[in-house]
Amino acid sequence: MLPFWIQNIILIKGEIVIYTIFKHLYQLVFFLRHHTNALYHTVPDLTAIDYPEHKQRFEVVYQILSTTYGARMRIVTIIDEMTPLPSISTVYDGTA
């Protein structure tokens, strides 16, 4: 059973991709940064994809990296143009 903040998990070319609702993004990244079996301390990449034909047109993608375990993970959340996305800067402040 998945925690309520995770919508779906898939594996693409050996990389874990987690889909989450934007309201639960902060809880998810906080867990992934601090849990001893994860320790994803770095966000090397953040991007967004625009699908103008969709009601929720923006797919925001965070690449996170655990140097402890040598693992990468992708977190994806989908929002519309009017919804503010919660900041994760208090979890990932730009330092390792």
C-alpha positions in Angstrom: 0.0 0.0 0.0 1.3 3.4 -1.0 1.3 6.5 1.3 -1.6 8.8 0.5 0.8 11.4 -1.0 1.9 9.1 -3.8 -0.5 8.6 -6.8 1.6 6.1 -8.8 5.1 4.7 -9.1 6.5 3.4 -12.3 9.9 2.2 -13.5 11.3 3.8 -16.7 14.7 2.5 -18.0 15.7 1.5 -14.5 14.7 4.8 -12.9 11.9 5.2 -10.4 9.2 7.8 -11.3 6.8 8.9 -8.6 3.6 10.8 -9.4 2.2 12.9 -6.6 -0.5 15.5 -6.2 1.0 19.0 -5.9 -0.5 19.4 -2.4 1.6 16.5 -1.1 4.9 17.4 -2.9 6.5 18.9 0.2 5.7 15.9 2.4 7.1 13.5 -0.2 10.4 15.3 -0.8 10.9 15.9 2.9 10.5 12.1 3.5 12.8 11.2 0.6 15.5 13.6 1.8 15.5 12.5 5.5 14.6 8.8 5.5 17.6 6.6 6.1 16.7 4.3 3.2 16.4 7.2 0.8 18.7 10.2 1.5 18.0 12.0 -1.7 20.0 15.1 -0.8 20.4 16.8 -4.2 18.0 18.2 -6.9 20.3 18.3 -10.0 17.4 19.1 -12.4 14.0 20.7 -12.3 11.9 21.2 -15.5 8.3 21.6 -16.6 6.5 20.4 -19.7 3.5 22.4 -21.1 0.6 20.5 -22.6 -1.7 23.4 -23.7 -4.5 21.0 -24.7 -4.8 19.6 -21.2 -6.9 21.2 -18.3 -3.9 20.7 -16.0 -1.4 21.7 -18.6 1.9 21.8 -16.7 3.9 18.6 -15.7 6.6 19.7 -13.3 9.5 17.2 -13.0 12.1 17.0 -10.2 15.2 14.9 -10.7 16.6 14.0 -7.2 19.8 12.2 -6.4 21.0 10.1 -3.5 24.8 10.1 -3.5 24.7 7.8 -0.5 23.0 5.0 -2.5 24.0 6.1 -6.0 20.3 6.4 -7.1 18.3 8.8 -9.1 14.5 9.3 -8.9 12.0 11.5 -10.7 9.1 13.1 -9.0 6.3 14.4 -11.3 3.3 16.6 -10.3 0.7 18.1 -12.6 -0.8 21.6 -12.2 -2.8 24.2 -14.1 -1.6 27.7 -14.8 -3.6 29.3 -11.9 -2.4 26.9 -9.1 0.7 28.0 -7.2 3.2 25.1 -6.7 4.5 24.7 -3.2 8.2 25.5 -2.8 10.6 22.8 -1.7 13.4 25.3 -1.1 13.3 24.7 2.7 14.0 21.0 2.0 16.5 21.5 -0.8 18.2 24.8 -0.3 20.9 24.4 -2.9 23.4 22.8 -0.6 24.2 19.1 -0.3 
